[in-house]
Amino acid sequence: MGRNLPQAIQEKGREIRTFMPKWGNINERRNQLHEVIRLSGMNLIIDDTDHPLIIKVASIQSARMQVYFIDNDDYFQNRLQVCDENGVEYDDNDARTIFYARGVLETVKKLRWCPDIIHCHGWMTALAPLYIKKAYKDEPSFRDTKVIFSLYEDDFKQDFHPDFATKLMLKGIAKKDVASLKEPINYATLCKLAIDFSDGVVVQSENVNQEVLEYARQTGKLILEHQDPDNFPSACNDFYDQVWGGEEEETED
């Protein structure tokens, strides 16, 4: 999806940027990743610890597309996605999702890009809607941005640490904004938070978490139901227009 959807949207005449974590099983030499020095060098503080933000980029020549990779030695270098080689979920997945969301948004700021739509795919991106609507809402890059969150069949099993709500806090986020993050902070809790601060929801897989899907429907948010893969790019493109053209939310003083 991260490969084909952006290309299809770009071919419809839209300007796109693609971001993903630099998972440890991505071969940097084969895919010709290189660090972008002007974008790297920032430290993100999570749980009172500095974590260097490293930005790498690679090109998909056939699609005329660049992919930006969010990297960090502690969170992504030499590590897989949710689980290690033995199938054990990483104990710091909660901190990894904080770092990834903040890393993407800080990179967009440095690029001085003002996206109309930010499409977040899966639970690793679940904090981006909250950050965009609260912590980054006054940044020029995100002032008018609409956010879409895609639900996948990607449930994780291990609950996040009880202090997750404290670790993710930034200026602009109030305790009431994360009041829903009550123990256990699990997959459903995280995705519901993403839905709360999104403008639209996409049902990306046939068998998504039913509790989360029902929650999305109850919120009254715009929803793109699961589509035939061949039809999805066109349906998603139309959904972008629908979300962008929706009623503007009242701005808070």
C-alpha positions in Angstrom: 0.0 0.0 0.0 2.8 2.4 0.8 4.3 1.7 -2.6 1.2 1.6 -4.9 -1.2 4.1 -3.4 1.1 7.1 -3.5 2.1 6.3 -7.1 -1.5 6.1 -8.1 -2.4 9.4 -6.4 0.6 11.1 -7.9 -0.5 9.9 -11.4 -3.8 11.7 -10.7 -1.9 14.9 -10.6 -1.4 15.4 -6.9 1.9 16.2 -5.2 2.8 13.5 -2.6 5.4 12.7 0.0 5.9 9.2 1.5 7.3 8.5 5.0 8.0 5.2 6.7 10.1 3.8 9.5 13.6 2.6 8.5 12.9 -1.0 9.6 16.0 -3.1 10.2 15.2 -5.5 7.4 15.4 -2.8 4.8 18.7 -3.2 2.9 20.2 0.3 2.7 22.9 -0.6 0.2 20.6 -2.5 -2.2 17.9 0.3 -2.0 20.5 3.1 -2.1 19.3 4.8 1.0 21.3 7.9 2.0 21.1 10.2 4.9 19.8 13.7 4.3 22.1 15.8 6.5 20.0 19.0 6.3 17.0 17.2 7.7 18.8 15.1 10.3 20.5 16.2 13.5 17.5 17.0 15.7 17.0 15.2 19.1 13.6 14.2 20.2 13.1 13.9 23.9 11.0 11.0 25.0 10.8 10.0 28.6 13.5 12.5 29.5 16.0 10.9 27.1 17.4 12.4 23.9 16.9 10.3 20.8 18.6 11.5 17.6 16.4 11.8 14.5 18.0 10.5 11.4 16.3 11.1 8.0 17.2 8.9 5.0 15.8 8.9 1.5 15.6 6.6 -1.4 14.0 6.8 -4.9 11.7 4.4 -6.7 12.8 5.3 -10.2 9.9 3.5 -12.0 7.4 5.5 -10.0 9.3 8.8 -10.0 8.8 8.7 -6.2 11.0 9.5 -3.2 10.5 7.7 0.2 11.7 9.4 3.4 12.8 7.0 6.1 12.6 7.9 9.8 15.6 6.2 11.6 17.1 6.0 15.0 19.7 3.6 16.4 17.6 2.6 19.4 14.1 2.3 17.8 14.6 1.1 14.2 18.2 0.3 13.3 18.6 -3.5 13.1 15.1 -4.1 14.5 12.0 -5.5 12.7 8.5 -4.1 12.8 6.4 -5.2 15.8 8.2 -8.3 16.9 11.8 -9.6 17.1 13.1 -12.6 15.2 11.5 -14.9 17.8 8.1 -13.3 17.5 8.3 -11.4 20.8 6.8 -7.9 20.6 9.2 -5.1 21.4 8.8 -3.7 24.9 9.3 -0.2 23.7 6.7 -0.2 20.8 4.9 2.6 22.6 8.0 4.9 22.5 8.7 3.9 18.9 5.2 5.1 17.8 5.8 8.4 19.6 9.2 8.8 18.0 7.9 8.0 14.5 5.0 10.4 14.6 7.0 13.3 15.9 9.9 12.4 13.5 7.6 12.6 10.4 6.0 15.9 11.5 9.3 17.5 12.3 10.6 16.5 8.9 7.6 17.9 7.1 8.3 21.2 8.9 11.9 21.2 7.8 10.7 20.5 4.2 8.5 23.6 4.5 5.7 21.6 2.9 2.0 22.3 3.6 0.1 19.1 3.0 -3.7 19.3 2.4 -4.2 15.7 3.4 -2.0 13.5 5.7 -3.0 9.8 5.3 -1.8 7.7 8.3 -1.5 4.0 7.8 -1.8 1.6 10.7 -1.2 1.8 14.5 2.4 3.0 14.2 1.0 6.3 12.9 -1.8 6.5 15.4 -0.4 9.5 17.4 0.0 11.7 14.3 -3.7 12.9 14.2 -3.4 14.0 17.9 -0.1 15.8 17.3 -1.3 17.5 14.1 -4.6 18.7 15.6 -3.1 19.8 19.0 0.7 20.1 19.4 1.3 21.3 15.8 -1.9 23.0 14.9 -0.3 26.5 14.8 2.6 25.4 12.6 2.2 26.8 9.0 2.7 23.3 7.6 -0.3 21.8 9.4 -2.7 24.8 9.9 -5.2 23.6 7.3 -4.3 19.9 7.1 -7.0 17.2 7.1 -6.1 13.8 8.6 -7.2 10.4 7.4 -6.4 7.2 9.4 -6.4 3.8 7.8 -7.4 0.7 9.8 -5.5 -2.5 9.1 -5.6 -6.1 10.3 -2.5 -5.3 12.4 -3.5 -5.8 16.0 -0.6 -6.0 18.5 -1.0 -8.1 21.6 1.1 -6.5 24.3 -0.4 -3.6 26.2 1.6 -0.3 26.2 3.2 0.9 29.4 0.9 2.6 31.9 2.8 5.9 31.6 2.3 6.1 27.8 -0.1 9.1 28.1 2.6 10.9 30.1 5.4 10.0 27.6 3.5 11.3 24.5 2.7 14.7 26.0 3.8 17.9 24.2 2.9 21.6 24.5 -0.6 22.1 23.2 -1.9 18.7 24.4 -4.2 18.8 27.4 -4.8 15.9 29.8 -8.4 15.8 28.6 -7.2 15.1 25.0 -5.7 11.8 26.1 -8.2 11.0 28.8 -9.3 7.9 26.8 -5.8 6.4 27.3 -6.8 4.4 30.4 -5.3 1.1 31.3 -5.1 -1.3 29.6 -3.6 0.8 26.7 -4.0 -1.7 24.0 -4.5 -1.7 20.2 -8.1 -0.7 20.3 -7.5 2.2 22.7 -4.7 3.5 20.5 -6.7 3.3 17.3 -9.7 5.0 19.0 -7.5 7.9 19.9 -6.4 8.2 16.3 -10.0 8.2 15.1 -10.9 11.0 17.7 -8.5 13.4 16.0 -8.9 12.3 12.4 -11.2 13.8 9.8 -11.8 10.5 7.9 -11.3 6.8 8.4 -10.4 4.2 5.8 -11.2 0.5 6.3 -8.1 -0.8 4.7 -8.4 -4.6 5.4 -11.4 -6.9 5.3 -11.0 -8.1 8.9 -10.1 -5.1 10.9 -10.7 -4.9 14.7 -14.5 -4.8 15.0 -14.5 -2.9 18.3 -12.5 -0.1 16.6 -14.6 -0.2 13.4 -17.8 0.2 15.4 -16.3 3.0 17.3 -15.4 4.8 14.1 -18.9 4.4 12.8 -20.4 5.8 16.0 -18.3 8.9 15.8 -20.0 10.0 12.6 -16.7 10.5 10.9 -16.4 10.2 7.1 -15.6 6.5 6.4 -14.3 4.8 3.2 -15.5 1.2 3.5 -13.3 -1.7 2.3 -12.7 -1.6 -1.4 -11.7 -4.0 -4.1 -8.0 -3.5 -4.5 -8.3 -2.5 -8.2 -10.8 0.2 -7.3 -9.1 1.5 -4.2 -6.9 4.2 -5.6 -9.7 5.9 -7.4 -12.0 5.5 -4.4 -9.3 6.9 -2.1 -8.6 9.8 -4.4 -12.3 10.7 -4.3 -12.3 10.3 -0.5 -9.5 12.8 -0.2 -11.7 15.3 -2.0 -14.6 14.5 0.2 -12.6 14.9 3.4 -10.9 18.1 2.1 -14.3 19.6 1.1 -16.0 18.7 4.4 -17.2 21.3 6.8 -14.5 23.2 8.6 -14.3 22.5 12.4 -14.8 25.4 14.7 -11.4 26.8 15.8 -10.7 27.0 19.5 -9.7 30.3 21.0 
